[in-house]
Amino acid sequence: MLSVSAFWRRRVLRGVVGWGAAWLVVAGGVGSAGALTAAPAAGTLPPEVEAVLARTKLPRESLSVMVVDAQAAGKASPRLAHRAQVPVNPASVMKLVTTYAALEQLGPAYVWNTPVYVQGTVQDGSLRGNVYIQGQGDPKLVMERLWLLMRRLQGQGIQVIVGDIVLDRTAFDVPDQDPARFDGEPLRPYNASPEALLLNYKSSVMTFVPDAAAGLARIQYDPPLAGVQRQPTVALAAPGADCGDWRTALRAELSDPSKVSFQGVYPAACGERVWPVAAADPRGFAARAVEGMWRDLGGKLTGSVRDGKAPPGLKPAFVVTSPALAEVVRDVNKYSNNVMAQQVFLTLALQKNGVATFDGAREVLRQWWQARVGDADLPQVDNGAGLSRDARLTAQALARMLQVAWVSPVMPELVASLPITGVDGTLRRSQSRAGTAHLKTGSLRDVMAVAGYVHAASGRRYVLVAVVNHPNAGAARPVLDSLIDWTAREQ
């Protein structure tokens, strides 16, 4: 069985706005790895790219692209530029802006600290008082680390809390978001919204394990949630049923925050499967997870888990520390995780202003961009994750930023965070030549994009930014594959 950590890295971190396993189409019309190609004339596209555009019925005007030497910022003409100055929606490629800005401003070794305060007296295993957990925006306070937090609390000699567990979420001043607002899919983990005390990405994992002898599948739920009735098993489908659309076959009832049930069946042919689901009650998820984990470890609570503020002047009993930013950025970019990207984005404002707001984060990023990249073509970053219909940037501006990043001290961390074609992350199943490029992917309805670095046959590194905005953007994968392969061949 996959651990919850492995699952989140492989499944939830991947986010639907990334391409993931969907990039399967082989781009046609590209030559062998050793072929030489002439740079197209200004305003034209390589013939192989034109051919794939025609075959996929995408107009030339739907594509914006820039290819330029990574180390020649301002010193050489681009190898390819087509509609590079037109503002476009970049989808998750916007995460490059957020993560590079964070690496430079916070530093690769930056960590998020979550203080835990104990107020009262402890005697014979009982605390007469309250426990306070103060969120500071940690993007990776996942189930295993919540378990460790509770174990450390028990290490203070506490088994019974005669009082409350208080969740301090005041570090982020962000409005509650309707998880159905973006695309009408409130139970998709990619629609989870940020908050100061983000636990397990506001999502649960259901693991289905078939038992043919018993005629049922057992269901494991992680993390444990207080006050939620969860159906422990589901009947198996008739023998011989194929796996097919197994989630639909389950006929799950997931919209009630206090109950999870299934009216259908589970096909034994599926073997063990996992299903991530966002909380039906996002605001109440943290309280349910904290109480559920505490009780699952044998702890007792006479009061409740509620929102509040840690008392000023109280020293923490201990502090839970996150993985370093370099590791967080890797998860954000490799798997296109939206809520982690927003946590990182808001942390820019938290560190500068003492409280995190989206307006504050946008202003911090604007000032950084002007200082590092220039005044022209400022990106419209919205929430910093690219899960937006309003985000905009130009291929030229993003290419310029990637050139600046190439000579930055944090370049190794940024490049290492990007999916590798045909190897891992959202490009694991890319049909472009394996290992030739480190690229961030992006996908929304009407948007398909890649941006990052391509290693050419000569050993030279090129920046590639390619974005398709069109109602038929879902057909653009072979177009972008052909651009990756063209860039990898030397002139």
C-alpha positions in Angstrom: 0.0 0.0 0.0 1.3 3.5 -0.8 2.0 5.6 2.2 0.0 8.8 2.4 3.2 10.7 1.8 4.0 8.8 -1.4 0.4 9.2 -2.6 0.4 12.9 -2.1 3.7 13.3 -3.9 2.6 11.1 -6.9 -1.1 12.0 -7.1 -2.3 15.1 -5.3 0.8 17.2 -5.8 0.3 16.7 -9.5 -2.8 19.0 -9.7 -5.1 18.9 -12.6 -3.8 22.2 -13.9 -0.6 20.3 -14.8 -0.5 17.9 -17.6 0.4 14.8 -15.7 -0.2 11.6 -17.5 -2.2 13.3 -20.2 0.7 14.3 -22.4 0.7 11.2 -24.5 0.5 12.4 -28.1 3.6 12.0 -30.3 4.4 15.1 -32.2 4.7 14.4 -35.9 7.1 15.8 -38.5 10.2 16.1 -36.3 13.6 14.8 -37.5 16.2 12.7 -35.8 18.1 14.0 -32.7 21.2 14.8 -34.7 19.5 16.8 -37.5 20.3 20.4 -38.0 17.6 23.0 -38.5 17.8 26.5 -39.7 16.3 29.3 -37.7 13.1 30.4 -39.2 12.8 33.9 -40.6 11.3 36.6 -38.4 7.6 36.1 -38.0 7.6 32.5 -39.2 7.4 29.2 -37.4 9.5 26.1 -38.1 7.9 24.0 -40.8 7.4 21.0 -38.5 5.5 23.2 -36.1 3.4 24.7 -38.9 2.5 21.1 -40.0 1.4 20.0 -36.5 -0.7 23.2 -36.1 -2.4 22.4 -39.4 -3.0 18.8 -38.4 -4.5 19.8 -35.0 -6.6 22.5 -36.6 -5.1 25.2 -34.4 -4.5 28.6 -35.9 -1.1 30.2 -35.9 -2.6 33.1 -33.9 -3.4 30.7 -31.0 0.4 30.2 -30.3 2.8 32.5 -28.5 6.4 31.3 -28.4 9.9 32.5 -27.5 13.1 30.6 -27.8 16.3 32.3 -26.7 19.8 31.4 -25.4 19.6 31.1 -21.7 22.9 32.9 -21.1 22.4 35.7 -23.6 20.1 38.0 -21.8 19.9 41.2 -23.9 22.9 40.2 -26.0 21.4 38.2 -28.8 18.3 38.0 -30.9 15.8 35.3 -30.1 16.2 32.0 -32.0 12.4 32.0 -32.4 9.8 34.7 -31.5 6.1 34.4 -32.6 3.5 36.7 -30.9 5.9 36.9 -28.0 4.7 40.3 -26.9 1.0 39.4 -26.7 -0.3 39.0 -23.1 -1.7 35.4 -22.7 -3.1 33.3 -19.9 -0.2 31.0 -18.9 -2.1 28.6 -16.6 0.3 26.9 -14.2 3.3 28.2 -15.9 2.7 31.2 -13.7 4.1 29.1 -10.8 7.6 29.8 -12.3 7.2 33.5 -11.4 6.0 32.7 -7.8 8.6 30.1 -7.0 11.6 31.9 -8.5 10.6 35.1 -6.6 10.3 33.1 -3.4 13.7 31.4 -3.9 15.3 34.8 -4.3 13.5 36.7 -1.6 13.1 34.0 1.1 16.1 31.8 0.2 16.2 28.1 -0.6 16.7 27.2 3.1 13.7 29.1 4.3 11.3 27.1 6.5 7.9 27.6 8.0 7.5 27.3 11.8 4.3 26.3 13.5 4.5 27.1 17.2 2.5 25.1 19.6 1.6 26.7 23.0 0.5 25.1 26.2 -1.3 27.3 28.7 -2.1 25.9 32.1 -0.8 23.2 34.4 0.0 19.6 33.7 -0.6 17.0 36.4 -0.9 13.2 36.1 -1.2 13.4 32.3 -3.9 16.1 32.3 -3.6 19.6 31.1 -6.0 22.0 32.8 -5.9 24.7 30.2 -5.7 25.2 26.4 -3.4 24.2 23.6 -2.8 26.7 20.9 -1.6 25.8 17.4 -0.4 28.9 15.5 -0.4 28.5 11.7 2.3 30.4 9.8 1.5 29.2 6.3 3.3 25.9 6.2 2.4 24.3 2.8 3.4 20.8 3.9 1.7 20.3 7.2 0.4 16.9 5.9 -1.0 14.0 7.8 2.4 12.5 8.9 3.6 15.8 10.3 0.3 16.4 12.1 0.8 13.0 13.7 4.3 14.0 14.8 2.9 17.3 16.2 0.4 15.4 18.3 3.1 12.9 19.5 5.3 15.9 20.5 2.3 17.3 22.4 1.9 14.0 24.2 5.7 14.2 24.9 4.9 17.2 27.1 3.2 14.7 29.4 -0.3 15.5 28.2 -2.9 12.7 27.5 -6.0 14.6 28.5 -6.8 18.2 27.7 -9.2 19.7 30.2 -9.9 22.7 28.0 -9.7 23.4 24.2 -7.4 23.1 21.3 -7.3 26.6 19.7 -6.3 27.1 16.1 -4.7 30.4 15.4 -5.1 31.2 11.7 -4.7 35.0 11.9 -1.4 35.1 10.0 -3.3 35.0 6.7 -6.0 37.6 6.0 -7.6 36.0 3.0 -11.3 35.7 2.3 -13.1 32.4 2.3 -13.3 31.1 -1.3 -16.1 29.1 -2.8 -14.3 25.9 -4.0 -16.9 25.5 -6.8 -16.3 29.0 -8.1 -13.5 28.2 -10.6 -15.0 25.2 -12.5 -17.9 23.8 -10.5 -15.8 21.0 -9.0 -15.7 21.8 -5.2 -14.4 18.3 -4.2 -11.4 18.4 -6.5 -8.2 18.9 -4.4 -6.8 21.4 -6.9 -9.5 23.8 -5.8 -8.5 23.9 -2.2 -7.9 27.5 -0.9 -4.9 28.7 1.2 -4.9 29.5 4.9 -2.4 30.0 7.7 -3.0 26.5 9.1 -3.3 24.4 6.0 -3.6 20.7 7.0 -3.2 18.0 4.5 -4.1 20.3 1.6 -7.7 20.4 3.1 -8.1 16.9 1.5 -8.6 13.3 2.5 -7.5 10.1 0.8 -9.7 7.1 0.5 -7.8 3.8 -0.2 -9.9 0.9 -1.6 -8.5 -2.7 -1.0 -10.6 -5.5 -2.5 -11.1 -8.8 -0.6 -12.5 -11.3 -3.2 -13.1 -14.0 -0.5 -15.3 -11.6 1.5 -17.0 -10.1 -1.5 -16.1 -6.5 -0.5 -13.5 -3.8 -0.6 -12.2 -2.3 2.6 -11.8 1.4 2.7 -9.0 3.2 4.6 -9.5 7.0 5.2 -6.6 9.4 5.9 -6.4 11.5 8.0 -8.9 10.5 10.7 -11.6 13.2 11.0 -13.7 13.8 14.2 -17.4 13.8 13.8 -17.5 12.1 10.4 -19.2 8.8 9.8 -17.3 6.8 7.1 -18.5 3.7 5.5 -15.8 1.0 6.2 -16.5 -1.3 3.2 -18.3 -1.4 -0.1 -19.5 -4.4 -2.1 -17.5 -5.8 -5.0 -18.9 -5.6 -8.5 -20.0 -8.9 -10.2 -17.1 -11.2 -11.1 -15.5 -10.3 -14.4 -16.4 -6.6 -14.3 -13.6 -4.5 -15.6 -12.1 -1.6 -13.8 -13.4 1.1 -16.2 -14.8 4.2 -14.5 -14.5 2.8 -11.0 -15.2 6.1 -9.3 -18.5 6.5 -11.0 -19.4 2.9 -10.2 -19.0 3.6 -6.5 -21.8 6.2 -6.6 -20.2 8.1 -3.7 -22.0 10.5 -1.5 -19.3 13.0 -0.5 -21.1 16.4 -0.2 -22.2 15.9 3.5 -19.3 17.1 5.8 -20.4 14.6 8.5 -20.9 11.5 6.4 -19.2 9.5 3.6 -21.2 6.7 1.9 -21.3 4.6 -1.3 -24.4 3.4 -3.0 -22.6 1.4 -5.7 -19.9 -1.3 -6.1 -16.1 -1.5 -6.5 -14.6 -3.7 -9.3 -12.1 -6.2 -7.9 -10.2 -5.9 -11.2 -9.0 -2.5 -10.1 -6.9 -3.9 -7.4 -5.9 -1.3 -4.8 -6.8 2.3 -5.8 -6.7 5.7 -4.0 -9.1 8.6 -4.4 -8.2 12.1 -3.1 -11.2 14.2 -2.2 -11.3 17.9 -1.0 -13.2 18.6 2.2 -16.9 19.2 1.8 -16.5 21.8 4.6 -13.1 23.4 3.9 -13.3 25.8 6.8 -14.0 23.1 9.3 -11.5 20.6 8.0 -8.6 21.7 10.2 -10.6 21.3 13.4 -11.9 17.9 12.4 -8.4 16.7 11.5 -6.8 18.0 14.7 -9.4 16.4 16.9 -9.5 13.3 14.9 -5.7 12.8 15.0 -5.6 13.6 18.8 -8.2 11.1 19.6 -6.7 8.5 17.2 -3.5 8.6 19.2 -5.5 7.9 22.4 -5.7 11.5 23.6 -8.8 12.9 25.3 -10.4 16.3 25.0 -13.1 17.6 27.3 -13.6 20.9 25.4 -13.6 21.5 21.6 -11.3 22.5 18.8 -12.0 26.1 17.9 -10.6 29.2 16.3 -8.8 31.8 18.4 -5.6 33.6 18.9 -2.5 32.6 20.8 -2.0 34.7 24.0 0.7 37.4 23.5 3.9 36.7 25.5 3.3 33.0 25.9 6.4 31.0 24.9 5.8 28.0 22.6 6.2 24.5 24.2 7.7 23.4 20.9 7.8 24.4 17.2 7.1 22.2 14.2 9.4 23.0 11.3 8.5 22.5 7.6 10.8 21.1 4.9 13.0 23.8 3.3 11.6 26.0 0.6 13.7 24.3 -2.1 11.9 21.0 -1.4 8.5 22.8 -1.3 9.2 24.5 -4.6 10.1 21.1 -6.1 6.6 19.8 -5.1 4.9 22.9 -6.4 6.5 22.7 -9.8 7.0 19.0 -10.4 3.4 18.3 -9.6 1.7 21.6 -10.2 0.2 21.9 -6.7 -2.1 25.0 -6.6 -2.7 25.5 -2.9 1.0 25.0 -2.1 1.9 27.7 -4.7 -0.6 30.1 -3.1 0.8 29.4 0.3 4.3 30.3 -1.0 2.9 33.4 -2.7 1.2 34.6 0.4 4.3 34.0 2.5 6.0 36.7 0.5 3.6 39.2 2.0 3.7 37.6 5.5 7.4 38.0 5.7 7.3 41.6 4.6 4.1 42.9 6.3 3.6 40.6 9.2 0.3 39.4 7.8 -0.5 37.8 4.4 -2.9 39.2 1.9 -3.2 38.6 -1.8 -2.8 42.4 -2.5 0.3 42.4 -0.3 1.8 39.4 -2.1 1.1 41.0 -5.5 2.8 44.2 -4.4 5.9 42.4 -3.1 6.2 40.4 -6.4 5.7 43.6 -8.4 8.6 45.3 -6.7 10.8 42.3 -7.0 10.0 41.9 -10.8 10.8 45.6 -11.4 14.1 45.2 -9.6 15.2 42.0 -11.2 13.5 41.8 -14.6 12.5 45.4 -15.5 9.5 47.6 -15.7 8.2 46.3 -19.0 5.6 43.5 -19.3 4.7 43.2 -15.6 2.8 39.9 -15.1 -0.7 39.9 -13.8 -0.2 37.1 -11.3 -3.6 37.1 -9.6 -3.3 34.3 -6.9 0.3 33.2 -8.0 -0.7 29.7 -8.9 -2.1 30.1 -12.4 -5.5 28.7 -11.4 -7.1 31.8 -12.8 -8.9 33.2 -15.8 -7.4 36.6 -15.2 -3.7 35.9 -15.0 -1.6 37.3 -17.9 2.0 37.5 -19.0 3.9 37.6 -22.3 6.2 34.9 -23.6 8.9 37.5 -24.0 8.6 38.7 -20.4 8.7 35.1 -19.0 11.6 34.2 -21.2 13.5 37.3 -19.9 12.8 36.2 -16.3 14.1 32.7 -17.1 17.3 34.2 -18.5 17.7 36.3 -15.3 17.1 33.1 -13.3 19.7 31.2 -15.2 22.5 33.4 -13.8 20.9 33.7 -10.3 22.5 31.9 -7.3 19.2 30.0 -6.9 19.2 28.7 -10.5 20.1 25.1 -9.4 17.1 24.9 -7.0 14.7 26.4 -9.6 15.8 24.1 -12.5 15.8 21.0 -10.2 12.2 21.8 -9.3 11.0 21.5 -12.9 9.6 18.3 -14.5 12.0 16.5 -16.8 10.6 15.4 -20.2 9.8 11.7 -20.2 11.2 11.3 -16.7 9.1 12.7 -13.8 6.4 15.0 -12.6 3.8 16.3 -15.0 6.1 15.4 -17.9 6.7 11.8 -16.9 4.8 10.5 -20.0 5.9 13.2 -22.4 6.7 11.9 -25.9 9.3 14.5 -26.4 12.9 13.1 -26.1 13.4 12.0 -22.5 15.8 14.1 -20.5 16.3 17.0 -22.9 14.3 19.6 -21.1 13.3 20.9 -17.6 9.9 22.5 -18.2 6.9 23.7 -16.2 3.6 22.7 -17.7 0.3 24.4 -17.6 -3.2 23.5 -18.6 -6.7 25.0 -18.2 -9.7 25.0 -20.3 -8.6 26.9 -23.4 -4.9 27.0 -22.3 -1.9 24.7 -22.8 1.6 25.8 -22.0 5.3 24.9 -21.3 8.1 27.1 -20.1 11.6 26.4 -18.9 15.0 25.2 -20.2 15.9 22.9 -23.1 19.3 21.2 -23.5 20.4 21.4 -27.2 22.5 18.9 -29.0 25.5 21.2 -28.9 25.3 21.5 -25.1 23.8 25.0 -25.2 20.8 25.8 -23.0 17.8 27.5 -24.4 14.9 29.1 -22.7 11.6 28.0 -24.2 8.2 29.6 -23.5 5.2 28.3 -25.5 1.6 29.1 -24.7 -1.6 28.2 -26.6 -4.8 30.1 -25.9 -7.6 28.7 -27.9 -10.9 26.8 -27.3 -9.2 23.8 -28.8 -6.1 24.1 -26.6 -6.5 20.5 -25.4 -5.2 19.4 -28.9 -2.0 21.4 -28.5 0.2 18.8 -26.8 1.9 17.6 -30.1 2.4 21.3 -31.1 4.4 21.9 -27.9 6.2 18.6 -28.2 7.4 19.6 -31.6 8.6 22.9 -30.3 10.6 21.1 -27.5 12.2 18.8 -30.1 12.9 21.7 -32.5 14.6 23.6 -29.7 16.7 20.6 -28.7 18.1 20.3 -32.2 21.0 22.7 -32.9 20.9 25.3 -35.7 
